[in-house]
Amino acid sequence: MTVLVIGATGKTGRPVVEALTARGVKTRAASRNPGANGVTFDWANRDTWAPALEGVEGLYLVPPYAVPDGAGLVRDLLAAAHDARRVVLLSLLGVDLLPDVIPMAVWEDEVRSSRKEWTILRPNWFQQNFGEGFAPALHEGGVLELPAADAAVAFVDTRDIADVAAAALTEQGHARNVYVLTGPRALSHAEALRVLGEAVDRKLTYTALEPGAFADGMRKAGADDRSVTWQRGLFALIRDGENAVVTDTVERVTGHPARPLESYAQENASIWRDQ
Ligand SMILES: NC(=O)c1ccc[n+]([C@@H]2O[C@H](COP(=O)([O-])OP(=O)(O)OC[C@H]3O[C@@H](n4cnc5c(N)ncnc54)[C@H](OP(=O)(O)O)[C@@H]3O)[C@@H](O)[C@H]2O)c1
């Protein structure tokens, strides 16, 4: 079996490639700028699709969230993926609560109406954000500013998402399932930063931003209206308590418990050190 992993350079795609390789599955790692073992794939350039899809029996889809006019792209890609029997879509927790704001709702519908054996993953916020997108602010100033109030989030390790994706792509029994994936406990951002700070022996702090100030900051950094609206929606869900949910799906599907933030923090402590 060969699986095309879209978003293979990203936070879930990298461990998906690792998890499939560990199961003896051949993977094709897709990127707009692939390395030696990857394949060129760009949602926004359909000429790249056919060579990437050639002979592929399984698909891991990080959807075209960054392509402004992305409706229809997942549907068309699935139609072009003639040989692909199984597909796993990376969606997100809360997509069903704000379907007009969060673009993944469209792609869930496109996957559901395909003739593939589909599985949809709805993960909570990733633990890996602290070590990637949020890392520069934490490394430099030790402060993270977000409009999350003091609401709790059951941050999930992307390696657990990858283990679930690998199971869904290689085992029977996962078709037509929507899996809500979370970490083992819900923490506020202040508590999460305390966990990271203890691992690195440094004070890391969280500051609650007003949603309007957050939106202004995104616009100043060059974000378009669509991204601002979508991100504001996601943080509104957090403030409403929607991301505090803890599920046992990782353990049910993979047989191992979901990884706690403490493990991620200890394994990656050097990221947040201030020297
Ligand atoms: N971050 C979270 O906490 C979180 C939580 C739940 C769900 N999600 C979902 O996860 C998805 C990924 O978000 P992320 O911010 O964490 O990013 P990420 O997966 O770390 O990185 C984005 C990936 O998408 C690929 N990509 C971007 N534009 C592409 C294009 N035009 N064509 C092909 N590939 C493209 C990038 O590959 P190249 O740059 O190599 O081409 C990269 O591998 C989003 O749909 C988001 O809703 C994220």
The ligand as a MOL file (V3000), in Angstrom:
LIG
                    3D

  0  0  0     0  0            999 V3000
M  V30 BEGIN CTAB
M  V30 COUNTS 48 52 0 0 0
M  V30 BEGIN ATOM
M  V30 1 N -2.5010 23.9010 15.0090 0
M  V30 2 C -3.5290 23.4310 15.7170 0
M  V30 3 O -3.5930 23.5290 16.9460 0
M  V30 4 C -4.6510 22.7150 14.9970 0
M  V30 5 C -5.6310 22.0570 15.7410 0
M  V30 6 C -6.6450 21.3480 15.0770 0
M  V30 7 C -6.6370 21.3140 13.6790 0
M  V30 8 N -5.6650 21.9690 12.9950 0 CHG=1
M  V30 9 C -5.6880 21.9410 11.5270 0
M  V30 10 O -4.4410 21.4850 11.0380 0
M  V30 11 C -4.2160 22.0260 9.7470 0
M  V30 12 C -2.7820 22.4340 9.6630 0
M  V30 13 O -2.5640 23.5550 10.4490 0
M  V30 14 P -1.1790 23.9270 11.1150 0
M  V30 15 O -1.2160 25.3890 11.3070 0
M  V30 16 O -0.9320 23.0710 12.3060 0 CHG=-1
M  V30 17 O -0.0740 23.6680 9.9790 0
M  V30 18 P 0.9680 22.4920 9.7450 0
M  V30 19 O 0.2880 21.1930 9.4750 0
M  V30 20 O 2.0360 22.4990 10.7850 0
M  V30 21 O 1.6350 23.0110 8.3730 0
M  V30 22 C 0.8850 23.2050 7.2060 0
M  V30 23 C 1.1440 22.0880 6.1780 0
M  V30 24 O 0.2920 22.3240 5.0630 0
M  V30 25 C 1.0730 22.3300 3.8880 0
M  V30 26 N 0.5110 23.2960 2.9600 0
M  V30 27 C 0.2150 24.6060 3.1940 0
M  V30 28 N -0.2720 25.1630 2.0650 0
M  V30 29 C -0.2610 24.1860 1.1100 0
M  V30 30 C -0.6480 24.1520 -0.2660 0
M  V30 31 N -1.0960 25.2400 -0.9210 0
M  V30 32 N -0.5360 22.9800 -0.9210 0
M  V30 33 C -0.0550 21.8790 -0.3040 0
M  V30 34 N 0.3380 21.8460 0.9800 0
M  V30 35 C 0.2320 23.0050 1.6840 0
M  V30 36 C 2.4750 22.7120 4.3080 0
M  V30 37 O 3.3780 22.1080 3.4180 0
M  V30 38 P 4.5410 22.8720 2.5910 0
M  V30 39 O 4.7320 24.2190 3.2150 0
M  V30 40 O 5.7440 21.9750 2.7680 0
M  V30 41 O 4.0440 22.9020 1.2010 0
M  V30 42 C 2.5720 22.0760 5.6940 0
M  V30 43 O 3.0300 20.7480 5.6090 0
M  V30 44 C -5.2470 23.1280 9.5240 0
M  V30 45 O -6.2230 22.6870 8.6400 0
M  V30 46 C -5.8290 23.3330 10.9220 0
M  V30 47 O -7.1860 23.7030 10.9110 0
M  V30 48 C -4.6680 22.6630 13.6070 0
M  V30 END ATOM
M  V30 BEGIN BOND
M  V30 1 1 1 2
M  V30 2 2 2 3
M  V30 3 1 2 4
M  V30 4 1 4 5
M  V30 5 2 4 48
M  V30 6 2 5 6
M  V30 7 1 6 7
M  V30 8 2 7 8
M  V30 9 1 8 9
M  V30 10 1 8 48
M  V30 11 1 9 10
M  V30 12 1 9 46
M  V30 13 1 10 11
M  V30 14 1 11 12
M  V30 15 1 11 44
M  V30 16 1 12 13
M  V30 17 1 13 14
M  V30 18 2 14 15
M  V30 19 1 14 16
M  V30 20 1 14 17
M  V30 21 1 17 18
M  V30 22 2 18 19
M  V30 23 1 18 20
M  V30 24 1 18 21
M  V30 25 1 21 22
M  V30 26 1 22 23
M  V30 27 1 23 24
M  V30 28 1 23 42
M  V30 29 1 24 25
M  V30 30 1 25 26
M  V30 31 1 25 36
M  V30 32 1 26 27
M  V30 33 1 26 35
M  V30 34 2 27 28
M  V30 35 1 28 29
M  V30 36 1 29 30
M  V30 37 2 29 35
M  V30 38 1 30 31
M  V30 39 2 30 32
M  V30 40 1 32 33
M  V30 41 2 33 34
M  V30 42 1 34 35
M  V30 43 1 36 37
M  V30 44 1 36 42
M  V30 45 1 37 38
M  V30 46 2 38 39
M  V30 47 1 38 40
M  V30 48 1 38 41
M  V30 49 1 42 43
M  V30 50 1 44 45
M  V30 51 1 44 46
M  V30 52 1 46 47
M  V30 END BOND
M  V30 END CTAB
M  END
